[in-house]
Amino acid sequence: MFSLDRFTQIDSSFQVRSSQGGTAQVATLCSLDQFHENGMILIKNKKYYDQLLDKLQKGAVVKSMGVVFQDAFFKTIDPADISGVLDQFAFYATVESVDLGLSRFSKLIYDAFNAQGNDLIDGRKTGAARVHPTSAIGEDVFLGAGVDIGAHTVLHPGCVVMSFSMIGENTVLYPNVVIYRNVTIGKNCRIHANTAVGSDGYGYNFFKGEHLKVWHFGGVLIRDSVEIGSGTSIDQGTFSPTIIGEGTKIDNQVHLGHNCKIGKGVLITGQAGFSGSVTLGDYVAMGGCANFAPGVVVGKYAQIGGVSGVTSDVPEGAKYGGYPARPLNEFLRSVATLRKLALGDRVKAPVE
């Protein structure tokens, strides 16, 4: 737990605006999709403020939490909101830049989280890891502190499972799979060789010639009956987990960025790439090398053609292709028209 003075020490622009907030303490940072007791949320602009208001209208409990606004945006908030909305929080404060605050404050929480556990000494030696007696552990496997391995699980040689991660029963990790901290894997999963689950998301804020890292500690949640191909990288969420739904199948050499939410029964083929915060509905399917821009939402049962570049949301049940991806029939017509224009007179009328 950190006092609010600690955040002022890290960022001198941090200023508590609520009269009741001086004694509040902060345990972690939160995203808008998952609140925690003694958590702190950072709000940069109206888009995120509206999402916060929506959460409050749906009954979110925030009496132990704090909210930090970008100062320029805070000055635009209706004064009625300050008494009617913000006073629900344990405190509210401002910073000059939410982006810089995110980099600075996340490092504080990340360091506190990683001071726990132990990923230098195998947890089986210290009694800090739990391994079910029916599981099979190969040579040169490392288990961190607080790791829990379920019944009939198989870890092939060279696997690493870092502190506080859990693996469900009947799951198989093939050689050299690396599971970072705070990853939960369900039952009946298969993860193929040389895959990494839970590495840091790719987030930086530029300031005075330096790229300041956003430190990630949200972990990954993989539900039951998921299969993940070899050489795949799955980033952990920033403050809440990256999620892969039940029964989803992921091919080789796929990259999933931080905070992605993948539904159940999704088919992700080889070399597909997902920027941060992409959402795929249940039973979405795609061809190889499809790529998705940050924050894109793809509806249930949608299909995405191979080598597509999805830059905007895709409706439920739609078929999209091309770059930028658009309805498949529209994309095919545009290709045919472009080919006709390119070939010019060489395109002959069909012989009757």
N, C-alpha and C positions, 0 to 999 in steps of 0.2 A: 504494500500500500504506500502511496506517495501523497504527501501534502501538496497543496496548490503552490506553495512557495517553491517547491522543486521544479515546477514547470516554468516559473518566472526565472529561475536560475538558468534554465536551458534556453529560453527565448524571452528576452527582456521585454518584448511587446505583449506578452501574456498579461492580461489585466482582468481580474474578477469584477464583474459588473453587478452581481446580485449581492444585496446586503447580508443575506443569510449564508453565503457560501464560504466564509473564511475558514471554517473548521472542516470542510469536506475533504475526503480523501479519494484517490483514484487507484484502482487495481489494474485496469486494462483499458485499451482503446476498443471501440465498437464500430461496426458497420451498421448501416440502417436496416439490414435484413436480420440482424441478430444482436439483441441487447443483452448486457450482462450487469449483474449487481456491481455497483461501484465502478461502472464503466464511464468512458468519456467519448462523446461523438464530436466530430469536426464538421461544420457546415460552411461551405464556401459561397454558395449562391442560392438563388430562388428555387432552382430545380431541386436541390437537396433539401431545402427548407420545406417545400411543399410535400416531399416524401415523408419528412419528419412529422408534419402536421397530420398527414394521413395515418401514420402509425399511432399517433396519440388519439385520433378520432376512433380508431379501432380498439382502443383500450390498453395500449402499451403502458406498462408501469415503469415510471422513470424517477421515482422519488429519491432513489439512492444514486442517480446518475447525474453527470454534468454534460453541458453542451458548450462548445467553443465555436464562435462565429468569426469569419473574416470581418475585420473592423469596418471596412467600407460597406459591406452588405448589412451588417448589424444596424448601421445608421439609417437604413431604408425600412426597417421593420416597423410596422404600426405599433405605437406605444400601447395600444390595447392588448396586443399579443404579449407584451412583456409581463403584464400582470395576469392575463388570462391563460397564457400558454407556458411561458418560460418559468414562471414561479412553481410549476409542477416539478421542476428539476431541483436536485440538491444545490446546484449552482449553475450560473451561466457566465461566460467570459468571452473575451475577444483576443485575437492575435492579428498582427499586421498581414500575415500571409498564412493561410491554412496549408498550402503546399509545403512551405518550409516547416511549419509546425508539425505536419505529418511526418516528415523525415526526422526531425529532432526528437519528437515525443515517442515515435515508434522504436527508436533505438533504446530509449530508457526501458520500455516495457519488454522489448526483446531480450535485453541483457538480464533483466530480472527473471524472465521465464527460463532462459538457458543456464542460469546459475543453479537451477535445480537439475536433478537427474545426473547421469554419468554415462558418457559415451566413449570413455577411454579404458574402462575395465568392464569386462563381460559381466552382466548382471547375474549370471548363473554362479559366478564365483563369490559374489557378495550376498546372494540370496535375494536380490532386488528384482529379478525377473521370474515370471511364472511360466513354466512350460508343462503342458499337459503330458502325462506319462505315455499316452498313445501317439504322440507326435513323433516325427522323424526329423532329426537335425543333422545335416551333413557336416563334413569337416570344414574348418575355417569359416564358420558362421559366427557372427557377432551379434549379441543381444544387449541393448542398453538397459538402464535402470527403469523399472516400471513397465517393462514389456510383458505382454500377455499373449501366449501362443495357445490356441484352442486345440481341441481333440482332433486326432487324425490329420493334422496339418503337416505338410512336408516342406522343409526348407533345404534346397540343394546347396552344394558347396559354394562358399564365397558370398553368401547373402549377408547383408547388414540390416538390422532392424534397430533403429535408434530409440532413445528413451520415450516412454509414455505411449508407444504405438501398440495397437492391438490387432491380432490376426485371428479371424474366426475359424471354426472347424471345417475340415475337408478342403482347405485352401492350399494351393501349391505355389511356391515361389521357386522359379528355375534359377540356374547359376547366376551369381553376381547381381541379383536384384538389390537395389538400395531403397530402403524405406526410411525416410527422414522422421524427425520427431512429430508426435501428435497426429499420427495417421491411424485411422480405423479402417480395417478391411473386413468385409463380411464373410459369410459362409460360402463354400463351394466356388471360390474364385481361383483363377489361374493367371499368374503374371509371369511373362516370359523373360528370357535372359537379358541382362544389361539394361533393364528399365529402371528409372528413378522416379519415385513417388514422394512428393512433398518438398522438393527444392524450392528456393525462394522465387517469388514472382519477379518480373522484370519491371521495376518501378523506380524512377529517379526524378528529382527536381533540380533544375539548373539554377545555380546561385553563385555569382561572382567567379565565374570560370570553372566551377566544380559541379559535378553531377552528384547530388546528395541522395543517398539510397533511402528508399522506403523499406523499413524492416518488416518482414512478414512472420507471423506466428499463428496463422489461422488454421493450419493443418489441412488434411484431406479426409473426406469421408467416402469410402467405396462400399456400396451396398452389395447384397448377396448376388452370386452367380454372374459376376462380371469377369470377362476375359480381356487381358491387355497384352498386346503383342510386344515383340522384342524391340529394344532401342527406343522406347517411348519415354517422354518426359512429361510429368504432370506436376505443375507448380501448386504449392499450397496457397490458401487464401490469405489475404492481407490480415484481417482480424477475425474472419469467420471462414469456415472450410470451403474449399473447392469440393463439389459434390458430383459423384457419378452414380446414376440410378441403377436399380436392380436389373440384371439381365442385359446390360449394355455390353457390346463387343467392340473392342478397339484394336485396330490393325497395328502393324509394325511402323515405327518411326513417325509417330504422331506427337504433336506438341499441344498440350492443354495449358493455357495461361491461368494466372491466379483468378480466383473467384468465379470460375466457370461453373455453371449448373447444368449438368447433363441429365436428361430424363431417363426413364426406364426403357429398355428394349431398343436403344439407339444403336445404329450401325455406323461406325466411323472407320473409313478405309485409309490405306497407307498414305503417309506423308501429308495428311490433313493438318492444318494449323489453326489454332484458336487464340486470338488475342484475349486480354483480360475481360472478365465479366460477360462472356458470351453465355446465352441460355438456349439450350436445345430442348424442345418439348419431347414427350414420349414418342418413340418409334420413328423418329427422324432417321433418314438414310441418305448417304452421299457417296459420290464417286471419289476416286483418289485425288490427292493434291488440292482438294477444296480448302479455301481459306476464308476466315471470318474476322471482320473488323471488331474493334472493342465495343462491347455493350450490345451487340446484335442479338435480337430475339427471334428464334425460328420456331414456328408453331408446330403442334403435334402432327405427325404423319407427313410432314413436308419431305420433299426429295430434292437434293442439290446435285447438279451434274458435276462430273469430274473437272478439275482445274478451274472451278468457278471462284470468283472473288465476291463474297457476300458482304456488301457494305451497308445494307439497310435491312430492316426487319422483313421476315418472310411470313406470309399468312399461313394459318393451319391448312394442311392438306395440299399446299401449292407445290408445283414443280418449277424449279428455277435453274438457270444455267448462264454461263458467260461471265464477262467482266465489264462493268459491274453486273452482278447477277440480276436477272429479271425473269419474268415468266417465260417458260421454256419455248412456247410457240413464238412469242415475240423475238426471243433470241435467235431461233432457227430462221425466221423470216429475215432478220437483219443480216445474218450470215449469207443467206441466199442472194439477197439484194446486193450486198457488198461484192460478192463474187461476180455477179452479173455485170456490175459497173466496172470492176477491175479487168474483166476479160473483154469487155466491149464487143466489137464486131466478131470476135472469135466465137461468141456464143451463137450457135446456129439454131434456127427453129427446128423442132422435131419433124422428121419426115413422116408424112401421113401415108 
